[in-house]
């Protein structure tokens, strides 16, 4: 029975490497490592606390799909293509994965069956498409579709990260600046103002009260968000109903919610079209893509679509009944269904949503920058007005008093 070994080995240049690989026993492990140009030093089947295994990146997976598409299209046998690809890679986690695929295929299993051992790298959609490509003989086409889809996914993630980067940076700057001002600067000015005396305006009293609270209970400001996040996470795991309500709330958050919903539906339409175009049935495609939603509200709607189709309803009617897509998209699906080109219609739906998501993200990004700048300006203005205002009034009162004294004193 195959099991996972964690090993330390040495290559031909004398460099020590470590990683993980599946093997039947130690002799099988040594043979597999020898095929990778490595000599075994030490191995164990349980991962120690200080042992780290690198993950396979999305870009490595994109490169793998692109190279496999071209090798298979050029007529190179699968096992030879995988072996050449393995030999062209530097020592890494992905090289070990490909080496394991080669070993398993040489042992008589198909590529899709060999990929099942690595669910953290090849998900269910990936394996299902590869299996379909093996059965239909269109493996190169499947790899091409996977390359395009993974590129699109990588682009969407990059856009989302770019959208969040600026507000995260500005939020950190604002929080740090306000924390410093409230903890260090405001208490010093407060002591000066209180020593002089006089009545303070309301906004200054609020600022001083907030500063005193932050100075005494600053740890609560840091711990509370973490505790709230952990409590929400635990509650979502314990109560499916609470999880459903939170996912519903995510889709209704102003500005962010509609973009999140469009991103989920774009991913759904993209992978649904990919699976259906590869020959997977509508019901199976729905079942597989339903798990990719990452939102219980969307998953529930897709399950209802699945049940409606089982009951004899058309795909477009099912989508229309659950109000998952707008009327224009439902019309596109209906036309594709009636013409027998549902995969093309779904690809058009994916393009429709992808363009809409990009426009929404660009608009939101242009709104975020001035909004964060205005927030920073208002907070700093509040602090300056609340602290320097009373000091300025005090200076004016002193000057007025001096002038009055000078006028009343005889020369």
ZALOVO-235438 format. One record per residue (C-alpha): x, y negated, z negated; residue number from 1. Coordinates in Angstrom, 1 decimal. Each point is the difference from the previous one (the first is absolute). Layout:
<atoms>
+--------+--------+--------+-----+
:     px :     py :     pz : pos :
+--------+--------+--------+-----+
:      X :      Y :      Z : NUM :
...
+--------+--------+--------+-----+
</atoms>
This chain:
<atoms>
+--------+--------+--------+-----+
:     px :     py :     pz : pos :
+--------+--------+--------+-----+
:    0.0 :    0.0 :    0.0 :   1 :
:    1.4 :   -3.4 :    1.0 :   2 :
:    0.8 :   -2.4 :   -2.8 :   3 :
:    1.5 :   -3.5 :   -0.3 :   4 :
:    3.7 :   -0.2 :   -0.9 :   5 :
:    1.9 :   -3.1 :   -1.1 :   6 :
:    3.6 :    0.3 :    1.0 :   7 :
:    3.4 :   -1.7 :   -0.1 :   8 :
:    2.2 :    0.8 :    3.0 :   9 :
:    3.1 :   -1.2 :    1.8 :  10 :
:    0.3 :   -0.8 :    3.7 :  11 :
:    2.9 :    0.5 :    2.5 :  12 :
:    1.5 :   -3.3 :   -1.0 :  13 :
:    0.0 :    0.8 :   -3.7 :  14 :
:   -2.8 :   -2.4 :   -0.9 :  15 :
:   -2.4 :    1.3 :   -2.7 :  16 :
:   -3.7 :   -0.1 :    0.9 :  17 :
:   -3.2 :    0.9 :   -1.9 :  18 :
:   -3.5 :    0.7 :    1.1 :  19 :
:   -2.9 :    2.5 :    0.0 :  20 :
:   -0.9 :    2.8 :    2.4 :  21 :
:   -2.4 :    3.0 :    0.1 :  22 :
:    1.6 :    3.4 :    0.1 :  23 :
:   -1.0 :    3.6 :   -0.9 :  24 :
:    3.0 :    0.5 :   -2.3 :  25 :
:    3.6 :   -1.2 :   -0.6 :  26 :
:    1.4 :    2.0 :    2.9 :  27 :
:   -2.6 :   -1.5 :    2.3 :  28 :
:    0.8 :   -3.4 :   -1.5 :  29 :
:    3.7 :    0.4 :    0.8 :  30 :
:   -0.8 :    1.1 :    3.6 :  31 :
:   -2.2 :   -3.0 :    0.5 :  32 :
:    2.6 :   -2.4 :   -1.4 :  33 :
:    2.7 :    1.7 :    2.2 :  34 :
:   -2.2 :   -0.8 :    3.0 :  35 :
:    0.1 :   -3.6 :   -1.1 :  36 :
:    3.8 :    0.0 :   -0.3 :  37 :
:   -0.1 :    0.0 :   -3.8 :  38 :
:    1.6 :    2.3 :   -2.7 :  39 :
:   -2.0 :    0.6 :   -3.1 :  40 :
:    1.5 :   -1.2 :   -3.3 :  41 :
:   -3.0 :    0.2 :   -2.4 :  42 :
:   -3.8 :    0.6 :    0.2 :  43 :
:   -3.0 :    0.2 :   -2.2 :  44 :
:   -3.8 :    0.3 :    0.5 :  45 :
:   -1.1 :   -2.5 :   -2.6 :  46 :
:    0.6 :   -3.7 :    0.5 :  47 :
:    2.1 :   -1.6 :   -2.8 :  48 :
:   -0.8 :   -3.4 :   -1.5 :  49 :
:    3.0 :   -1.6 :    1.7 :  50 :
:   -0.4 :    1.5 :    3.4 :  51 :
:   -1.3 :   -2.2 :    2.7 :  52 :
:   -1.2 :    0.9 :    3.5 :  53 :
:   -0.4 :   -2.6 :    2.6 :  54 :
:   -3.3 :   -0.3 :    1.8 :  55 :
:   -0.6 :    0.1 :    3.7 :  56 :
:   -0.9 :   -3.5 :    1.3 :  57 :
:   -2.7 :   -0.7 :    2.5 :  58 :
:    2.6 :   -1.3 :    2.5 :  59 :
:    1.8 :    3.4 :   -0.1 :  60 :
:   -3.3 :    1.7 :    0.7 :  61 :
:   -0.7 :   -2.4 :    2.9 :  62 :
:    3.5 :    0.7 :    1.4 :  63 :
:   -0.6 :    3.8 :   -0.4 :  64 :
:   -3.3 :   -0.1 :    1.9 :  65 :
:    1.5 :   -2.2 :    2.8 :  66 :
:    3.0 :    2.3 :    0.5 :  67 :
:   -2.2 :    3.2 :   -0.2 :  68 :
:   -2.3 :   -1.4 :    2.6 :  69 :
:    2.8 :   -0.7 :    2.5 :  70 :
:    1.8 :    3.3 :   -0.7 :  71 :
:   -3.2 :    2.0 :    0.6 :  72 :
:   -0.9 :   -2.0 :    3.0 :  73 :
:    3.4 :    0.6 :    1.5 :  74 :
:   -0.5 :    3.8 :   -0.3 :  75 :
:    2.3 :    0.6 :   -3.0 :  76 :
:   -1.1 :    3.0 :   -2.1 :  77 :
:   -1.5 :   -1.0 :   -3.3 :  78 :
:    2.6 :    1.8 :   -2.1 :  79 :
:    2.9 :   -1.5 :    2.0 :  80 :
:   -1.5 :   -3.5 :   -0.2 :  81 :
:   -0.3 :    0.3 :   -3.8 :  82 :
:    3.5 :    1.4 :   -0.3 :  83 :
:    1.5 :   -2.8 :    2.1 :  84 :
:   -1.9 :   -2.6 :   -2.0 :  85 :
:    1.2 :    1.5 :   -3.3 :  86 :
:    3.6 :    0.0 :    1.2 :  87 :
:   -0.3 :   -3.7 :    1.0 :  88 :
:   -1.1 :   -1.2 :   -3.4 :  89 :
:    2.3 :   -0.9 :   -2.9 :  90 :
:   -0.4 :    1.9 :   -3.3 :  91 :
:   -3.4 :   -1.1 :   -1.3 :  92 :
:   -3.3 :    1.4 :   -1.4 :  93 :
:   -1.5 :    0.0 :    3.5 :  94 :
:    2.9 :    2.0 :    1.4 :  95 :
:   -0.7 :    2.6 :   -2.6 :  96 :
:   -3.7 :    0.0 :    0.9 :  97 :
:    0.8 :    0.5 :    3.7 :  98 :
:    2.5 :    2.7 :   -0.9 :  99 :
:   -2.7 :    1.8 :   -2.0 : 100 :
:   -2.4 :   -0.3 :    3.0 : 101 :
:    2.6 :    1.6 :    2.3 : 102 :
:    0.6 :    2.8 :   -2.4 : 103 :
:   -3.7 :    0.7 :   -0.4 : 104 :
:   -0.7 :   -0.1 :    3.7 : 105 :
:    2.9 :    2.4 :    0.6 : 106 :
:   -1.7 :    2.2 :   -2.6 : 107 :
:   -3.1 :    0.3 :    2.2 : 108 :
:   -2.4 :   -2.8 :   -1.2 : 109 :
:   -1.4 :   -2.8 :    2.1 : 110 :
:    1.0 :   -3.6 :   -0.4 : 111 :
:   -3.3 :   -1.0 :   -1.7 : 112 :
:    0.4 :    2.9 :   -2.4 : 113 :
:    3.5 :   -1.0 :   -0.9 : 114 :
:   -1.1 :   -3.6 :   -0.6 : 115 :
:   -2.5 :    1.1 :   -2.6 : 116 :
:    2.8 :    0.4 :   -2.5 : 117 :
:    0.6 :   -3.7 :    0.0 : 118 :
:   -3.4 :   -1.7 :   -0.8 : 119 :
:    1.7 :   -3.1 :   -1.3 : 120 :
:    1.4 :   -0.6 :    3.5 : 121 :
:   -2.5 :    1.6 :    2.4 : 122 :
:   -3.5 :   -0.7 :   -1.0 : 123 :
:   -3.1 :    1.9 :    1.0 : 124 :
:   -0.7 :   -2.1 :    3.1 : 125 :
:    3.6 :    0.4 :    1.2 : 126 :
:   -0.1 :    3.8 :   -0.5 : 127 :
:   -3.5 :    0.4 :    1.6 : 128 :
:    1.1 :   -2.0 :    3.1 : 129 :
:    3.2 :    2.1 :    0.3 : 130 :
:   -2.0 :    3.2 :   -0.3 : 131 :
:   -2.4 :   -1.3 :    2.7 : 132 :
:    2.9 :   -0.9 :    2.3 : 133 :
:    1.4 :    3.5 :   -0.4 : 134 :
:   -3.3 :    1.6 :    0.8 : 135 :
:   -0.6 :   -2.2 :    3.1 : 136 :
:    3.6 :   -0.2 :    1.2 : 137 :
:   -0.1 :   -3.9 :   -0.3 : 138 :
:    2.6 :   -0.3 :   -2.8 : 139 :
:    1.8 :   -2.8 :    1.8 : 140 :
:   -3.2 :   -2.0 :    0.3 : 141 :
:   -0.8 :    0.5 :   -3.6 : 142 :
:    3.5 :   -1.2 :   -1.1 : 143 :
:   -0.6 :   -3.1 :    2.2 : 144 :
:   -3.3 :   -0.8 :   -1.7 : 145 :
:    1.6 :    0.6 :   -3.4 : 146 :
:    2.8 :   -2.4 :    0.9 : 147 :
:   -2.4 :   -2.8 :    1.1 : 148 :
:   -2.2 :    0.5 :   -3.1 : 149 :
:    2.9 :    0.0 :   -2.4 : 150 :
:    1.4 :   -3.1 :    1.6 : 151 :
:   -3.4 :   -1.7 :   -0.4 : 152 :
:   -0.2 :    1.1 :   -3.6 : 153 :
:    3.5 :   -1.3 :   -0.7 : 154 :
:   -0.9 :   -3.4 :    1.7 : 155 :
:   -3.2 :   -0.3 :   -2.2 : 156 :
:    2.0 :    0.7 :   -3.2 : 157 :
:    2.7 :   -2.5 :    1.0 : 158 :
:   -2.7 :   -2.7 :    0.7 : 159 :
:   -1.7 :    0.7 :   -3.4 : 160 :
:    3.4 :   -0.2 :   -1.8 : 161 :
:    0.7 :   -3.3 :    1.8 : 162 :
:   -3.4 :   -1.3 :   -1.1 : 163 :
:    0.6 :    0.9 :   -3.6 : 164 :
:    3.7 :   -1.1 :   -0.2 : 165 :
:   -0.5 :   -3.7 :   -0.1 : 166 :
:   -2.8 :   -0.1 :   -2.6 : 167 :
:    1.9 :    2.5 :   -2.1 : 168 :
:    3.1 :   -2.2 :    0.1 : 169 :
:   -1.8 :   -3.2 :   -0.6 : 170 :
:   -2.1 :    1.6 :   -2.8 : 171 :
:    3.3 :    1.1 :   -1.7 : 172 :
:    1.4 :   -3.5 :    0.3 : 173 :
:   -3.1 :   -1.6 :   -1.4 : 174 :
:   -0.3 :    2.4 :   -2.8 : 175 :
:    3.7 :   -0.4 :   -0.9 : 176 :
:   -0.1 :   -3.8 :    0.2 : 177 :
:   -3.2 :   -0.2 :   -2.1 : 178 :
:    1.4 :    2.5 :   -2.5 : 179 :
:    3.2 :   -2.1 :   -0.5 : 180 :
:   -1.9 :   -3.2 :   -0.2 : 181 :
:   -2.6 :    1.3 :   -2.5 : 182 :
:    2.6 :    1.9 :   -2.2 : 183 :
:    2.9 :   -2.5 :    0.0 : 184 :
:   -0.9 :   -3.5 :    1.3 : 185 :
:   -3.5 :   -0.6 :   -1.3 : 186 :
:    0.8 :    0.8 :   -3.7 : 187 :
:    2.8 :   -2.5 :    0.0 : 188 :
:   -2.1 :   -2.8 :    1.6 : 189 :
:   -2.9 :    1.0 :   -2.3 : 190 :
:    2.2 :   -0.5 :   -3.1 : 191 :
:    1.0 :   -3.5 :    1.2 : 192 :
:   -3.6 :   -1.0 :    0.8 : 193 :
:   -1.3 :    1.2 :   -3.3 : 194 :
:    2.7 :   -1.8 :   -2.0 : 195 :
:   -0.9 :   -3.3 :    1.6 : 196 :
:   -3.7 :    0.6 :   -0.7 : 197 :
:   -3.1 :   -1.3 :    1.8 : 198 :
:   -3.0 :    1.7 :    1.6 : 199 :
:    0.8 :    2.5 :    2.8 : 200 :
:   -2.3 :    0.4 :    3.0 : 201 :
:   -2.0 :    3.2 :    0.5 : 202 :
:    2.2 :    1.4 :    2.8 : 203 :
:    3.1 :   -0.5 :   -2.1 : 204 :
:   -1.6 :    1.8 :   -2.9 : 205 :
:   -0.9 :    2.9 :    2.2 : 206 :
:    3.5 :    0.2 :    1.4 : 207 :
:    1.5 :    0.0 :   -3.6 : 208 :
:   -2.5 :    2.6 :   -1.1 : 209 :
:    0.9 :    2.3 :    3.0 : 210 :
:    3.7 :   -0.6 :   -0.7 : 211 :
:   -0.4 :    1.0 :   -3.6 : 212 :
:   -1.9 :    3.1 :    0.9 : 213 :
:    2.6 :    1.0 :    2.6 : 214 :
:    2.9 :   -0.6 :   -2.4 : 215 :
:   -1.6 :    2.2 :   -2.7 : 216 :
:   -1.5 :    2.7 :    2.2 : 217 :
:    2.1 :    0.0 :    3.1 : 218 :
:    0.3 :    3.8 :   -0.1 : 219 :
:   -3.8 :    0.3 :    0.4 : 220 :
:    0.2 :   -1.9 :    3.3 : 221 :
:    2.5 :    2.5 :    1.3 : 222 :
:   -1.5 :    3.2 :   -1.5 : 223 :
:   -3.7 :   -0.7 :    0.6 : 224 :
:    0.0 :    0.3 :    3.9 : 225 :
:    2.0 :    3.2 :   -0.3 : 226 :
:   -2.5 :    1.4 :   -2.5 : 227 :
:   -3.0 :   -1.0 :    2.1 : 228 :
:    1.5 :    1.7 :    3.1 : 229 :
:    0.7 :    3.2 :   -1.9 : 230 :
:   -3.4 :    0.0 :   -1.6 : 231 :
:   -1.7 :   -0.5 :    3.4 : 232 :
:    2.1 :    2.7 :    1.5 : 233 :
:   -0.8 :    2.5 :   -2.7 : 234 :
:   -3.7 :   -0.9 :    0.1 : 235 :
:   -0.1 :    0.5 :    3.8 : 236 :
:    1.5 :    3.5 :   -0.4 : 237 :
:   -2.4 :    0.9 :   -2.8 : 238 :
:   -3.2 :   -1.5 :    1.5 : 239 :
:   -0.8 :    0.4 :    3.7 : 240 :
:   -2.8 :   -2.4 :   -0.3 : 241 :
:    2.3 :   -2.7 :   -1.5 : 242 :
:    2.5 :    0.8 :    2.8 : 243 :
:   -2.8 :   -0.5 :    2.6 : 244 :
:   -0.9 :   -3.4 :   -1.5 : 245 :
:    3.6 :   -1.2 :    0.0 : 246 :
:    0.4 :    1.1 :    3.7 : 247 :
:   -3.3 :   -1.8 :    0.8 : 248 :
:    1.4 :   -3.1 :   -1.8 : 249 :
:    3.2 :    0.1 :    2.0 : 250 :
:   -1.9 :   -0.2 :    3.3 : 251 :
:   -2.0 :   -3.0 :   -1.3 : 252 :
:    2.9 :   -2.2 :   -1.2 : 253 :
:    0.0 :   -3.3 :    1.8 : 254 :
:    2.3 :   -0.1 :    3.0 : 255 :
:    2.0 :    3.1 :   -1.0 : 256 :
:   -3.0 :    2.4 :    0.0 : 257 :
:   -1.0 :   -0.3 :    3.6 : 258 :
:    3.6 :    0.3 :    1.2 : 259 :
:    0.4 :    3.2 :   -2.1 : 260 :
:   -3.1 :    1.5 :    1.4 : 261 :
:    1.1 :   -0.8 :    3.6 : 262 :
:    3.4 :    1.6 :   -0.7 : 263 :
:   -1.7 :    3.2 :   -1.3 : 264 :
:   -2.4 :    0.1 :    3.0 : 265 :
:    2.9 :   -0.6 :    2.4 : 266 :
:    1.9 :    2.9 :   -1.4 : 267 :
:   -3.0 :    2.2 :    0.0 : 268 :
:   -0.9 :   -0.9 :    3.7 : 269 :
:    3.7 :    0.5 :    1.0 : 270 :
:    0.4 :    3.4 :   -1.5 : 271 :
:   -3.5 :    1.1 :    0.9 : 272 :
:    0.7 :   -0.8 :    3.7 : 273 :
:    3.4 :    1.8 :   -0.3 : 274 :
:   -1.6 :    3.2 :   -1.4 : 275 :
:   -3.0 :    0.0 :    2.3 : 276 :
:    2.2 :   -0.7 :    3.0 : 277 :
:    2.2 :    3.0 :   -1.0 : 278 :
:   -3.0 :    2.3 :    0.1 : 279 :
:   -1.1 :    0.1 :   -3.6 : 280 :
:   -3.7 :    0.1 :   -0.5 : 281 :
:   -1.9 :   -3.1 :   -1.2 : 282 :
:   -0.9 :    1.6 :   -3.4 : 283 :
:    3.5 :    1.2 :   -0.7 : 284 :
:    1.4 :   -3.4 :    1.1 : 285 :
:   -2.4 :   -1.7 :   -2.4 : 286 :
:    1.0 :    2.3 :   -2.9 : 287 :
:    3.7 :   -0.6 :    0.6 : 288 :
:   -0.2 :   -3.8 :    0.4 : 289 :
:   -2.4 :   -0.4 :   -2.9 : 290 :
:    2.9 :    0.9 :   -2.4 : 291 :
:    2.1 :   -2.9 :    1.5 : 292 :
:   -2.4 :   -2.7 :   -1.0 : 293 :
:    1.4 :   -0.6 :   -3.4 : 294 :
:   -3.3 :   -1.5 :   -1.1 : 295 :
:   -2.9 :    1.9 :   -1.4 : 296 :
:   -2.6 :   -2.3 :    1.6 : 297 :
:    1.4 :    0.7 :    3.5 : 298 :
:    0.4 :    3.7 :   -0.8 : 299 :
:   -3.6 :    0.2 :   -1.2 : 300 :
:   -1.2 :   -1.7 :    3.2 : 301 :
:    2.1 :    2.3 :    2.2 : 302 :
:   -1.4 :    3.0 :   -1.9 : 303 :
:   -3.5 :   -1.3 :    0.7 : 304 :
:    0.9 :   -0.3 :    3.7 : 305 :
:    1.2 :    3.6 :    0.0 : 306 :
:   -3.2 :    1.2 :   -1.7 : 307 :
:   -2.1 :   -2.0 :    2.5 : 308 :
:    1.8 :    1.6 :    3.0 : 309 :
:   -0.5 :    3.5 :   -1.6 : 310 :
:   -3.7 :   -0.8 :   -0.2 : 311 :
:   -0.1 :   -0.7 :    3.8 : 312 :
:    0.5 :   -3.7 :    0.1 : 313 :
:    2.3 :   -1.6 :    2.6 : 314 :
:    3.3 :   -1.6 :   -1.1 : 315 :
:   -1.1 :   -3.5 :    0.9 : 316 :
:   -3.3 :    0.4 :   -1.9 : 317 :
:    1.9 :    1.4 :   -3.0 : 318 :
:    2.4 :   -3.0 :    0.0 : 319 :
:   -3.0 :   -2.4 :    0.4 : 320 :
:   -1.9 :    1.6 :   -2.9 : 321 :
:    2.8 :   -0.3 :   -2.5 : 322 :
:    0.9 :   -3.6 :    1.1 : 323 :
:    3.6 :    0.9 :    0.2 : 324 :
:    0.7 :   -1.9 :    3.3 : 325 :
:   -1.5 :   -3.2 :    1.4 : 326 :
:   -2.6 :    0.3 :    2.9 : 327 :
:    2.6 :   -0.8 :    2.7 : 328 :
:    2.2 :    2.9 :   -1.2 : 329 :
:   -3.0 :    2.4 :   -0.2 : 330 :
:   -0.9 :   -1.0 :    3.5 : 331 :
:    3.6 :    0.9 :    1.2 : 332 :
:   -0.2 :    3.4 :   -1.7 : 333 :
:   -3.4 :    0.6 :    1.5 : 334 :
:    1.3 :   -0.7 :    3.5 : 335 :
:    3.0 :    2.2 :   -0.5 : 336 :
:   -2.2 :    2.8 :   -1.3 : 337 :
:   -2.4 :   -0.1 :    2.9 : 338 :
:    2.8 :   -0.1 :    2.6 : 339 :
:    2.0 :    2.8 :   -1.7 : 340 :
:    3.0 :   -2.4 :   -0.7 : 341 :
:   -0.4 :   -0.3 :   -3.7 : 342 :
:    3.8 :    0.0 :   -0.6 : 343 :
:    0.3 :   -3.0 :    2.3 : 344 :
:   -2.8 :   -1.8 :   -1.7 : 345 :
:    1.6 :    0.6 :   -3.4 : 346 :
:    3.3 :   -1.2 :    1.3 : 347 :
:   -1.8 :   -3.2 :    1.1 : 348 :
:   -1.5 :   -0.3 :   -3.4 : 349 :
:    3.4 :    0.4 :   -1.6 : 350 :
:    1.4 :   -2.8 :    2.3 : 351 :
:   -3.0 :   -2.2 :   -0.9 : 352 :
:    0.6 :    0.4 :   -3.7 : 353 :
:    3.8 :   -0.2 :    0.4 : 354 :
:   -0.2 :   -3.4 :    1.7 : 355 :
:   -2.6 :   -1.2 :   -2.5 : 356 :
:    2.3 :    1.0 :   -2.9 : 357 :
:    3.0 :   -1.7 :    1.5 : 358 :
:   -1.9 :   -3.2 :    0.5 : 359 :
:   -1.4 :    0.2 :   -3.6 : 360 :
:    3.4 :    0.6 :   -1.5 : 361 :
:    1.5 :   -2.9 :    2.0 : 362 :
:   -2.8 :   -2.4 :   -1.1 : 363 :
:    0.4 :    1.1 :   -3.6 : 364 :
:    3.7 :   -0.5 :    0.1 : 365 :
:   -0.4 :   -3.5 :    1.3 : 366 :
:   -2.5 :   -0.7 :   -2.9 : 367 :
:    2.2 :    1.6 :   -2.7 : 368 :
:    3.0 :   -2.3 :    0.4 : 369 :
:   -1.7 :   -3.4 :   -0.5 : 370 :
:   -2.3 :    1.5 :   -2.7 : 371 :
:    3.0 :    1.2 :   -2.1 : 372 :
:    1.7 :   -3.3 :    0.5 : 373 :
:   -3.1 :   -1.9 :   -1.2 : 374 :
:   -0.4 :    2.3 :   -3.1 : 375 :
:    3.6 :   -0.6 :   -0.9 : 376 :
:   -0.4 :   -3.7 :    0.4 : 377 :
:   -3.2 :   -0.1 :   -2.1 : 378 :
:    1.6 :    2.0 :   -2.8 : 379 :
:    3.1 :   -2.2 :   -0.1 : 380 :
:   -2.2 :   -3.1 :    0.3 : 381 :
:   -2.0 :    1.1 :   -3.0 : 382 :
:    3.1 :    0.5 :   -2.1 : 383 :
:    1.5 :   -3.3 :    1.0 : 384 :
:   -3.2 :   -1.9 :   -0.5 : 385 :
:   -0.7 :    1.6 :   -3.4 : 386 :
:    3.6 :   -0.5 :   -1.3 : 387 :
:    1.3 :   -3.1 :    1.5 : 388 :
:   -3.4 :   -1.8 :    0.0 : 389 :
:   -0.1 :   -0.4 :   -3.8 : 390 :
:    3.7 :   -1.0 :   -0.1 : 391 :
:   -0.6 :   -2.6 :    2.7 : 392 :
:   -3.0 :   -1.3 :   -2.0 : 393 :
:    2.2 :   -0.2 :   -3.1 : 394 :
:    2.7 :   -2.0 :    1.9 : 395 :
:   -2.6 :   -2.4 :    1.3 : 396 :
:   -1.5 :   -0.5 :   -3.5 : 397 :
:    3.5 :   -0.6 :   -1.4 : 398 :
:    0.7 :   -2.6 :    2.8 : 399 :
:   -3.3 :   -1.7 :   -0.6 : 400 :
:    0.7 :   -0.1 :   -3.7 : 401 :
:    3.5 :   -1.5 :    0.6 : 402 :
:   -1.5 :   -2.7 :    2.3 : 403 :
:   -2.7 :   -0.8 :   -2.5 : 404 :
:    2.5 :   -0.3 :   -2.8 : 405 :
:    2.3 :   -2.2 :    2.2 : 406 :
:   -2.9 :   -2.4 :    0.7 : 407 :
:   -1.2 :   -0.2 :   -3.6 : 408 :
:    3.5 :   -0.7 :   -1.4 : 409 :
:    0.9 :   -3.7 :   -0.2 : 410 :
:    3.1 :   -1.2 :    1.7 : 411 :
+--------+--------+--------+-----+
</atoms>
